[in-house]
Amino acid sequence: MNSNESRKQPQKPPDAAPCPAGEPAPPKTIPFDALAEGHTEVLIEFHGQIYRLRSTRNKKLILNK
């Protein structure tokens, strides 16, 4: 087994059943690679503020305002 096979892959949440009325929907899971599209960082606008979410070489995420 090589080192790539021994790494744990992120688990996808099971398909959620519809939420009963009045209950919040479960959070949506989006892979970072789908957001970044080949880049190491994305800018996120939230309530008029810009946040930078970036991936490090050590496979960690850093969020800065």
HTML snippet that shows the backbone in 3Dmol.js (N, CA, C, O; Angstrom):
<script src="https://3Dmol.org/build/3Dmol-min.js"></script>
<div id="view" style="width:600px;height:400px;position:relative"></div>
<script>
const pdb = `
ATOM      1  N   MET A   1       0.860  -1.195   0.000  1.00  0.00           N
ATOM      2  CA  MET A   1       0.000   0.000   0.000  1.00  0.00           C
ATOM      3  C   MET A   1       0.889   1.235   0.000  1.00  0.00           C
ATOM      4  O   MET A   1       1.789   1.345   0.833  1.00  0.00           O
ATOM      5  N   ASN A   2       0.653   2.163  -0.917  1.00  0.00           N
ATOM      6  CA  ASN A   2       1.467   3.375  -0.939  1.00  0.00           C
ATOM      7  C   ASN A   2       0.875   4.430  -0.016  1.00  0.00           C
ATOM      8  O   ASN A   2      -0.212   4.242   0.529  1.00  0.00           O
ATOM      9  N   SER A   3       1.593   5.550   0.162  1.00  0.00           N
ATOM     10  CA  SER A   3       1.156   6.576   1.124  1.00  0.00           C
ATOM     11  C   SER A   3      -0.163   7.209   0.726  1.00  0.00           C
ATOM     12  O   SER A   3      -0.924   7.627   1.599  1.00  0.00           O
ATOM     13  N   ASN A   4      -0.464   7.294  -0.576  1.00  0.00           N
ATOM     14  CA  ASN A   4      -1.729   7.883  -1.006  1.00  0.00           C
ATOM     15  C   ASN A   4      -2.912   7.021  -0.607  1.00  0.00           C
ATOM     16  O   ASN A   4      -3.979   7.539  -0.281  1.00  0.00           O
ATOM     17  N   GLU A   5      -2.726   5.687  -0.631  1.00  0.00           N
ATOM     18  CA  GLU A   5      -3.826   4.806  -0.280  1.00  0.00           C
ATOM     19  C   GLU A   5      -4.105   4.817   1.214  1.00  0.00           C
ATOM     20  O   GLU A   5      -5.234   4.573   1.638  1.00  0.00           O
ATOM     21  N   SER A   6      -3.065   5.102   2.026  1.00  0.00           N
ATOM     22  CA  SER A   6      -3.248   5.070   3.472  1.00  0.00           C
ATOM     23  C   SER A   6      -3.910   6.332   4.007  1.00  0.00           C
ATOM     24  O   SER A   6      -4.370   6.348   5.149  1.00  0.00           O
ATOM     25  N   ARG A   7      -3.967   7.399   3.194  1.00  0.00           N
ATOM     26  CA  ARG A   7      -4.615   8.629   3.642  1.00  0.00           C
ATOM     27  C   ARG A   7      -6.118   8.433   3.682  1.00  0.00           C
ATOM     28  O   ARG A   7      -6.701   7.773   2.822  1.00  0.00           O
ATOM     29  N   LYS A   8      -6.725   9.014   4.688  1.00  0.00           N
ATOM     30  CA  LYS A   8      -8.180   8.927   4.793  1.00  0.00           C
ATOM     31  C   LYS A   8      -8.816   9.901   3.811  1.00  0.00           C
ATOM     32  O   LYS A   8      -8.410  11.060   3.726  1.00  0.00           O
ATOM     33  N   GLN A   9      -9.787   9.440   3.092  1.00  0.00           N
ATOM     34  CA  GLN A   9     -10.544  10.287   2.181  1.00  0.00           C
ATOM     35  C   GLN A   9     -11.689  10.918   2.962  1.00  0.00           C
ATOM     36  O   GLN A   9     -12.261  10.267   3.836  1.00  0.00           O
ATOM     37  N   PRO A  10     -12.042  12.191   2.665  1.00  0.00           N
ATOM     38  CA  PRO A  10     -13.175  12.796   3.357  1.00  0.00           C
ATOM     39  C   PRO A  10     -14.441  12.014   3.042  1.00  0.00           C
ATOM     40  O   PRO A  10     -14.670  11.586   1.910  1.00  0.00           O
ATOM     41  N   GLN A  11     -15.241  11.843   4.058  1.00  0.00           N
ATOM     42  CA  GLN A  11     -16.484  11.103   3.879  1.00  0.00           C
ATOM     43  C   GLN A  11     -17.594  12.052   3.494  1.00  0.00           C
ATOM     44  O   GLN A  11     -17.729  13.140   4.053  1.00  0.00           O
ATOM     45  N   LYS A  12     -18.383  11.625   2.534  1.00  0.00           N
ATOM     46  CA  LYS A  12     -19.544  12.410   2.149  1.00  0.00           C
ATOM     47  C   LYS A  12     -20.671  12.097   3.114  1.00  0.00           C
ATOM     48  O   LYS A  12     -20.863  10.939   3.486  1.00  0.00           O
ATOM     49  N   PRO A  13     -21.430  13.125   3.532  1.00  0.00           N
ATOM     50  CA  PRO A  13     -22.556  12.839   4.398  1.00  0.00           C
ATOM     51  C   PRO A  13     -23.617  12.080   3.609  1.00  0.00           C
ATOM     52  O   PRO A  13     -23.745  12.269   2.399  1.00  0.00           O
ATOM     53  N   PRO A  14     -24.378  11.224   4.286  1.00  0.00           N
ATOM     54  CA  PRO A  14     -25.437  10.518   3.567  1.00  0.00           C
ATOM     55  C   PRO A  14     -26.466  11.514   3.055  1.00  0.00           C
ATOM     56  O   PRO A  14     -26.635  12.595   3.619  1.00  0.00           O
ATOM     57  N   ASP A  15     -27.151  11.141   1.981  1.00  0.00           N
ATOM     58  CA  ASP A  15     -28.200  12.020   1.469  1.00  0.00           C
ATOM     59  C   ASP A  15     -29.219  12.248   2.574  1.00  0.00           C
ATOM     60  O   ASP A  15     -29.770  11.305   3.144  1.00  0.00           O
ATOM     61  N   ALA A  16     -29.452  13.504   2.858  1.00  0.00           N
ATOM     62  CA  ALA A  16     -30.348  13.860   3.957  1.00  0.00           C
ATOM     63  C   ALA A  16     -31.791  13.783   3.505  1.00  0.00           C
ATOM     64  O   ALA A  16     -32.133  14.126   2.373  1.00  0.00           O
ATOM     65  N   ALA A  17     -32.616  13.332   4.407  1.00  0.00           N
ATOM     66  CA  ALA A  17     -34.058  13.328   4.157  1.00  0.00           C
ATOM     67  C   ALA A  17     -34.555  14.766   4.290  1.00  0.00           C
ATOM     68  O   ALA A  17     -33.915  15.575   4.962  1.00  0.00           O
ATOM     69  N   PRO A  18     -35.668  15.095   3.669  1.00  0.00           N
ATOM     70  CA  PRO A  18     -36.194  16.450   3.814  1.00  0.00           C
ATOM     71  C   PRO A  18     -36.400  16.802   5.288  1.00  0.00           C
ATOM     72  O   PRO A  18     -36.813  15.963   6.088  1.00  0.00           O
ATOM     73  N   CYS A  19     -36.106  18.051   5.627  1.00  0.00           N
ATOM     74  CA  CYS A  19     -36.256  18.501   7.005  1.00  0.00           C
ATOM     75  C   CYS A  19     -37.727  18.773   7.299  1.00  0.00           C
ATOM     76  O   CYS A  19     -38.455  19.286   6.449  1.00  0.00           O
ATOM     77  N   PRO A  20     -38.158  18.424   8.514  1.00  0.00           N
ATOM     78  CA  PRO A  20     -39.516  18.799   8.902  1.00  0.00           C
ATOM     79  C   PRO A  20     -39.651  20.318   8.900  1.00  0.00           C
ATOM     80  O   PRO A  20     -38.666  21.034   9.082  1.00  0.00           O
ATOM     81  N   ALA A  21     -40.838  20.792   8.701  1.00  0.00           N
ATOM     82  CA  ALA A  21     -41.089  22.240   8.654  1.00  0.00           C
ATOM     83  C   ALA A  21     -40.559  22.902   9.921  1.00  0.00           C
ATOM     84  O   ALA A  21     -40.759  22.395  11.024  1.00  0.00           O
ATOM     85  N   GLY A  22     -39.883  24.037   9.757  1.00  0.00           N
ATOM     86  CA  GLY A  22     -39.388  24.799  10.896  1.00  0.00           C
ATOM     87  C   GLY A  22     -37.993  24.416  11.340  1.00  0.00           C
ATOM     88  O   GLY A  22     -37.391  25.134  12.139  1.00  0.00           O
ATOM     89  N   GLU A  23     -37.450  23.295  10.846  1.00  0.00           N
ATOM     90  CA  GLU A  23     -36.098  22.897  11.238  1.00  0.00           C
ATOM     91  C   GLU A  23     -35.115  23.328  10.162  1.00  0.00           C
ATOM     92  O   GLU A  23     -35.428  23.270   8.973  1.00  0.00           O
ATOM     93  N   PRO A  24     -33.917  23.765  10.577  1.00  0.00           N
ATOM     94  CA  PRO A  24     -32.929  24.196   9.579  1.00  0.00           C
ATOM     95  C   PRO A  24     -32.402  23.003   8.778  1.00  0.00           C
ATOM     96  O   PRO A  24     -32.336  21.881   9.279  1.00  0.00           O
ATOM     97  N   ALA A  25     -32.035  23.267   7.545  1.00  0.00           N
ATOM     98  CA  ALA A  25     -31.443  22.231   6.698  1.00  0.00           C
ATOM     99  C   ALA A  25     -30.025  21.949   7.185  1.00  0.00           C
ATOM    100  O   ALA A  25     -29.379  22.835   7.746  1.00  0.00           O
ATOM    101  N   PRO A  26     -29.537  20.740   6.981  1.00  0.00           N
ATOM    102  CA  PRO A  26     -28.148  20.449   7.375  1.00  0.00           C
ATOM    103  C   PRO A  26     -27.187  21.264   6.523  1.00  0.00           C
ATOM    104  O   PRO A  26     -27.536  21.654   5.409  1.00  0.00           O
ATOM    105  N   PRO A  27     -25.978  21.533   7.027  1.00  0.00           N
ATOM    106  CA  PRO A  27     -25.014  22.317   6.250  1.00  0.00           C
ATOM    107  C   PRO A  27     -24.642  21.603   4.960  1.00  0.00           C
ATOM    108  O   PRO A  27     -24.608  20.374   4.901  1.00  0.00           O
ATOM    109  N   LYS A  28     -24.368  22.382   3.940  1.00  0.00           N
ATOM    110  CA  LYS A  28     -23.974  21.844   2.640  1.00  0.00           C
ATOM    111  C   LYS A  28     -22.469  21.595   2.647  1.00  0.00           C
ATOM    112  O   LYS A  28     -21.708  22.445   3.109  1.00  0.00           O
ATOM    113  N   THR A  29     -22.030  20.447   2.144  1.00  0.00           N
ATOM    114  CA  THR A  29     -20.615  20.113   2.069  1.00  0.00           C
ATOM    115  C   THR A  29     -20.118  20.374   0.656  1.00  0.00           C
ATOM    116  O   THR A  29     -20.643  19.826  -0.314  1.00  0.00           O
ATOM    117  N   ILE A  30     -19.082  21.230   0.554  1.00  0.00           N
ATOM    118  CA  ILE A  30     -18.484  21.561  -0.735  1.00  0.00           C
ATOM    119  C   ILE A  30     -16.985  21.322  -0.623  1.00  0.00           C
ATOM    120  O   ILE A  30     -16.335  21.950   0.212  1.00  0.00           O
ATOM    121  N   PRO A  31     -16.416  20.439  -1.432  1.00  0.00           N
ATOM    122  CA  PRO A  31     -14.969  20.226  -1.373  1.00  0.00           C
ATOM    123  C   PRO A  31     -14.220  21.519  -1.720  1.00  0.00           C
ATOM    124  O   PRO A  31     -14.625  22.258  -2.618  1.00  0.00           O
ATOM    125  N   PHE A  32     -13.130  21.783  -1.002  1.00  0.00           N
ATOM    126  CA  PHE A  32     -12.352  22.993  -1.258  1.00  0.00           C
ATOM    127  C   PHE A  32     -11.910  23.059  -2.714  1.00  0.00           C
ATOM    128  O   PHE A  32     -11.936  24.130  -3.320  1.00  0.00           O
ATOM    129  N   ASP A  33     -11.507  21.928  -3.281  1.00  0.00           N
ATOM    130  CA  ASP A  33     -11.057  21.916  -4.673  1.00  0.00           C
ATOM    131  C   ASP A  33     -12.156  22.371  -5.631  1.00  0.00           C
ATOM    132  O   ASP A  33     -11.864  22.969  -6.667  1.00  0.00           O
ATOM    133  N   ALA A  34     -13.413  22.095  -5.297  1.00  0.00           N
ATOM    134  CA  ALA A  34     -14.515  22.549  -6.136  1.00  0.00           C
ATOM    135  C   ALA A  34     -14.657  24.070  -6.058  1.00  0.00           C
ATOM    136  O   ALA A  34     -15.010  24.713  -7.046  1.00  0.00           O
ATOM    137  N   LEU A  35     -14.386  24.639  -4.893  1.00  0.00           N
ATOM    138  CA  LEU A  35     -14.434  26.095  -4.746  1.00  0.00           C
ATOM    139  C   LEU A  35     -13.234  26.762  -5.405  1.00  0.00           C
ATOM    140  O   LEU A  35     -13.385  27.750  -6.123  1.00  0.00           O
ATOM    141  N   ALA A  36     -12.051  26.225  -5.164  1.00  0.00           N
ATOM    142  CA  ALA A  36     -10.813  26.871  -5.605  1.00  0.00           C
ATOM    143  C   ALA A  36     -10.509  26.644  -7.082  1.00  0.00           C
ATOM    144  O   ALA A  36      -9.777  27.429  -7.686  1.00  0.00           O
ATOM    145  N   GLU A  37     -11.051  25.597  -7.665  1.00  0.00           N
ATOM    146  CA  GLU A  37     -10.843  25.297  -9.086  1.00  0.00           C
ATOM    147  C   GLU A  37      -9.371  25.376  -9.490  1.00  0.00           C
ATOM    148  O   GLU A  37      -9.016  26.055 -10.453  1.00  0.00           O
ATOM    149  N   GLY A  38      -8.521  24.671  -8.739  1.00  0.00           N
ATOM    150  CA  GLY A  38      -7.101  24.619  -9.076  1.00  0.00           C
ATOM    151  C   GLY A  38      -6.236  25.663  -8.400  1.00  0.00           C
ATOM    152  O   GLY A  38      -5.011  25.590  -8.486  1.00  0.00           O
ATOM    153  N   HIS A  39      -6.832  26.619  -7.738  1.00  0.00           N
ATOM    154  CA  HIS A  39      -6.069  27.643  -7.019  1.00  0.00           C
ATOM    155  C   HIS A  39      -5.896  27.214  -5.565  1.00  0.00           C
ATOM    156  O   HIS A  39      -6.523  26.252  -5.122  1.00  0.00           O
ATOM    157  N   THR A  40      -5.053  27.921  -4.825  1.00  0.00           N
ATOM    158  CA  THR A  40      -4.840  27.582  -3.418  1.00  0.00           C
ATOM    159  C   THR A  40      -5.649  28.460  -2.478  1.00  0.00           C
ATOM    160  O   THR A  40      -5.639  28.244  -1.266  1.00  0.00           O
ATOM    161  N   GLU A  41      -6.352  29.451  -3.024  1.00  0.00           N
ATOM    162  CA  GLU A  41      -7.164  30.303  -2.164  1.00  0.00           C
ATOM    163  C   GLU A  41      -8.398  30.803  -2.895  1.00  0.00           C
ATOM    164  O   GLU A  41      -8.444  30.873  -4.123  1.00  0.00           O
ATOM    165  N   VAL A  42      -9.392  31.145  -2.096  1.00  0.00           N
ATOM    166  CA  VAL A  42     -10.617  31.742  -2.625  1.00  0.00           C
ATOM    167  C   VAL A  42     -10.963  32.951  -1.764  1.00  0.00           C
ATOM    168  O   VAL A  42     -10.646  32.988  -0.575  1.00  0.00           O
ATOM    169  N   LEU A  43     -11.608  33.928  -2.365  1.00  0.00           N
ATOM    170  CA  LEU A  43     -12.117  35.080  -1.634  1.00  0.00           C
ATOM    171  C   LEU A  43     -13.615  34.874  -1.459  1.00  0.00           C
ATOM    172  O   LEU A  43     -14.325  34.529  -2.403  1.00  0.00           O
ATOM    173  N   ILE A  44     -14.081  35.093  -0.233  1.00  0.00           N
ATOM    174  CA  ILE A  44     -15.484  34.890   0.098  1.00  0.00           C
ATOM    175  C   ILE A  44     -16.052  36.211   0.579  1.00  0.00           C
ATOM    176  O   ILE A  44     -15.519  36.811   1.512  1.00  0.00           O
ATOM    177  N   GLU A  45     -17.117  36.669  -0.040  1.00  0.00           N
ATOM    178  CA  GLU A  45     -17.789  37.900   0.387  1.00  0.00           C
ATOM    179  C   GLU A  45     -18.929  37.519   1.314  1.00  0.00           C
ATOM    180  O   GLU A  45     -19.763  36.679   0.975  1.00  0.00           O
ATOM    181  N   PHE A  46     -18.960  38.144   2.492  1.00  0.00           N
ATOM    182  CA  PHE A  46     -19.994  37.856   3.494  1.00  0.00           C
ATOM    183  C   PHE A  46     -20.388  39.163   4.172  1.00  0.00           C
ATOM    184  O   PHE A  46     -19.574  39.779   4.860  1.00  0.00           O
ATOM    185  N   HIS A  47     -21.622  39.581   3.980  1.00  0.00           N
ATOM    186  CA  HIS A  47     -22.141  40.821   4.565  1.00  0.00           C
ATOM    187  C   HIS A  47     -21.235  42.018   4.264  1.00  0.00           C
ATOM    188  O   HIS A  47     -20.946  42.831   5.143  1.00  0.00           O
ATOM    189  N   GLY A  48     -20.795  42.111   3.016  1.00  0.00           N
ATOM    190  CA  GLY A  48     -19.982  43.249   2.603  1.00  0.00           C
ATOM    191  C   GLY A  48     -18.511  43.159   2.971  1.00  0.00           C
ATOM    192  O   GLY A  48     -17.738  44.052   2.623  1.00  0.00           O
ATOM    193  N   GLN A  49     -18.109  42.119   3.657  1.00  0.00           N
ATOM    194  CA  GLN A  49     -16.706  41.920   4.040  1.00  0.00           C
ATOM    195  C   GLN A  49     -16.101  40.835   3.159  1.00  0.00           C
ATOM    196  O   GLN A  49     -16.790  39.894   2.763  1.00  0.00           O
ATOM    197  N   ILE A  50     -14.811  40.966   2.853  1.00  0.00           N
ATOM    198  CA  ILE A  50     -14.097  39.962   2.060  1.00  0.00           C
ATOM    199  C   ILE A  50     -13.218  39.128   2.993  1.00  0.00           C
ATOM    200  O   ILE A  50     -12.458  39.666   3.797  1.00  0.00           O
ATOM    201  N   TYR A  51     -13.334  37.820   2.871  1.00  0.00           N
ATOM    202  CA  TYR A  51     -12.529  36.872   3.637  1.00  0.00           C
ATOM    203  C   TYR A  51     -11.708  36.048   2.665  1.00  0.00           C
ATOM    204  O   TYR A  51     -12.168  35.732   1.567  1.00  0.00           O
ATOM    205  N   ARG A  52     -10.491  35.698   3.066  1.00  0.00           N
ATOM    206  CA  ARG A  52      -9.598  34.880   2.243  1.00  0.00           C
ATOM    207  C   ARG A  52      -9.489  33.504   2.898  1.00  0.00           C
ATOM    208  O   ARG A  52      -9.083  33.393   4.054  1.00  0.00           O
ATOM    209  N   LEU A  53      -9.852  32.466   2.161  1.00  0.00           N
ATOM    210  CA  LEU A  53      -9.718  31.088   2.628  1.00  0.00           C
ATOM    211  C   LEU A  53      -8.645  30.439   1.778  1.00  0.00           C
ATOM    212  O   LEU A  53      -8.776  30.345   0.557  1.00  0.00           O
ATOM    213  N   ARG A  54      -7.568  29.985   2.440  1.00  0.00           N
ATOM    214  CA  ARG A  54      -6.489  29.397   1.656  1.00  0.00           C
ATOM    215  C   ARG A  54      -6.055  28.057   2.228  1.00  0.00           C
ATOM    216  O   ARG A  54      -6.178  27.792   3.424  1.00  0.00           O
ATOM    217  N   SER A  55      -5.548  27.229   1.339  1.00  0.00           N
ATOM    218  CA  SER A  55      -5.052  25.909   1.688  1.00  0.00           C
ATOM    219  C   SER A  55      -3.533  25.988   1.792  1.00  0.00           C
ATOM    220  O   SER A  55      -2.882  26.579   0.929  1.00  0.00           O
ATOM    221  N   THR A  56      -2.965  25.399   2.839  1.00  0.00           N
ATOM    222  CA  THR A  56      -1.518  25.416   3.034  1.00  0.00           C
ATOM    223  C   THR A  56      -0.893  24.146   2.459  1.00  0.00           C
ATOM    224  O   THR A  56      -1.597  23.200   2.104  1.00  0.00           O
ATOM    225  N   ARG A  57       0.430  24.139   2.372  1.00  0.00           N
ATOM    226  CA  ARG A  57       1.140  22.933   1.918  1.00  0.00           C
ATOM    227  C   ARG A  57       0.944  21.768   2.886  1.00  0.00           C
ATOM    228  O   ARG A  57       1.089  20.606   2.506  1.00  0.00           O
ATOM    229  N   ASN A  58       0.616  22.083   4.131  1.00  0.00           N
ATOM    230  CA  ASN A  58       0.413  21.043   5.151  1.00  0.00           C
ATOM    231  C   ASN A  58      -1.031  20.567   5.207  1.00  0.00           C
ATOM    232  O   ASN A  58      -1.433  19.916   6.171  1.00  0.00           O
ATOM    233  N   LYS A  59      -1.817  20.889   4.175  1.00  0.00           N
ATOM    234  CA  LYS A  59      -3.210  20.435   4.064  1.00  0.00           C
ATOM    235  C   LYS A  59      -4.091  20.985   5.185  1.00  0.00           C
ATOM    236  O   LYS A  59      -4.947  20.280   5.718  1.00  0.00           O
ATOM    237  N   LYS A  60      -3.871  22.246   5.531  1.00  0.00           N
ATOM    238  CA  LYS A  60      -4.703  22.939   6.513  1.00  0.00           C
ATOM    239  C   LYS A  60      -5.369  24.103   5.818  1.00  0.00           C
ATOM    240  O   LYS A  60      -4.896  24.570   4.782  1.00  0.00           O
ATOM    241  N   LEU A  61      -6.470  24.576   6.386  1.00  0.00           N
ATOM    242  CA  LEU A  61      -7.162  25.752   5.853  1.00  0.00           C
ATOM    243  C   LEU A  61      -6.974  26.917   6.806  1.00  0.00           C
ATOM    244  O   LEU A  61      -7.016  26.752   8.025  1.00  0.00           O
ATOM    245  N   ILE A  62      -6.765  28.106   6.234  1.00  0.00           N
ATOM    246  CA  ILE A  62      -6.625  29.323   7.028  1.00  0.00           C
ATOM    247  C   ILE A  62      -7.636  30.329   6.488  1.00  0.00           C
ATOM    248  O   ILE A  62      -7.702  30.571   5.283  1.00  0.00           O
ATOM    249  N   LEU A  63      -8.420  30.909   7.389  1.00  0.00           N
ATOM    250  CA  LEU A  63      -9.403  31.926   7.026  1.00  0.00           C
ATOM    251  C   LEU A  63      -8.963  33.252   7.624  1.00  0.00           C
ATOM    252  O   LEU A  63      -8.800  33.363   8.839  1.00  0.00           O
ATOM    253  N   ASN A  64      -8.766  34.276   6.764  1.00  0.00           N
ATOM    254  CA  ASN A  64      -8.387  35.621   7.212  1.00  0.00           C
ATOM    255  C   ASN A  64      -9.422  36.616   6.754  1.00  0.00           C
ATOM    256  O   ASN A  64     -10.039  36.466   5.699  1.00  0.00           O
ATOM    257  N   LYS A  65      -9.601  37.640   7.572  1.00  0.00           N
ATOM    258  CA  LYS A  65     -10.503  38.732   7.212  1.00  0.00           C
ATOM    259  C   LYS A  65      -9.725  39.768   6.459  1.00  0.00           C
ATOM    260  O   LYS A  65     -10.285  40.786   6.052  1.00  0.00           O
TER     261      LYS A  65
END
`;
const viewer = $3Dmol.createViewer("view");
viewer.addModel(pdb, "pdb");
viewer.setStyle({}, {cartoon: {color: "spectrum"}});
viewer.zoomTo();
viewer.render();
</script>
